[in-house]
Amino acid sequence: MKLISKKLKKGFQRKKGRNNSGKITCRHKGGGHPRVYRKINFQKIKINCSAKIRTIEYDPNRTGRIIGVIYKDGSQQYQLCPKGVKIGSELIASSKATLTSGNSLPLKNIPLGTNVYNIESAPGKGGQFARAGGATALLMSKADSFVTLRLPSNEIRLFSENCWATIGKVEPKYLEKVSLMKAGRSRWLGIRPTVRGCAQNAVDHPHGGGEGKAPIGKTHPVTPWGKPTLGKLTRPPKKYSDRLILRRRNRNLRTGS
């Protein structure tokens, strides 16, 4: 059964790694199979208005599945699919909602030890944290007007108790990691070939040149424009959200060092 409204879908032209001037700002992107974008409203939550799940769909633009819901007032929306729900189930966003998968509540009304996703960074801003397929955050403690959450990256961060979150975990697209099997499948996804810097000429990359398999000739790896990379921190040293972070994510897992 499909959603009646076609306004929830629109054509989607990907940027393919270029800015508004047409210059490449992110390499190795381009091509790819055409996609239809499903509009998911993270900013507006209908409070105290129950919705029934009409469809559970695949979304090529996300790592998790999505659900099409119809509210009691007749409006329709796409939302992130919580794990374990079925077609016909009812969801609601309310401060007195039950703690079942898919219901949304303020963080101050959610008990400790609950898994949540689609978390607001500020009250009324809309869900921004833990939205990928299989992602969930753990509610650890409450103090004053703040709630402590452990995010999927193992970062421990403070959120306002008035921020909303959804109970449960995002339903992933695949149960296991899928092998691409061939180079063409990467091109379908919009991923262009990547060439190692040491395999290029010296005129094209700082790592290039030399006779045979030569080392890069530098104390640390650099980008094609000579900037440090592979472990270089890119987060601003004084960011507004630093005061909310109690423990940073483990960067060694990300860099492989």
Secondary structure, 3 states (H helix, E strand, C coil): CCCCCCCCEEEECCCCCECCCCCECCCCECCCCCEEEECECCCCCCECCCEEEEEEECCCCCCECEEEEEECCCCEEEEECECCCCCCCEECECCCCCCCCCCEEEHHHCCCCCEEECEECCCCCCEEECCCCCCCEEEEEEECCEEEEECCCCCEEEEECCCEEEECCECECCCCCCCCCCHHHHHHCCECCCCCHHHCCCCCCCCCCCCCCCCCCCCCCECCCCCECCCCCCCCCCCHHHHHEEECCCHHHHHCC
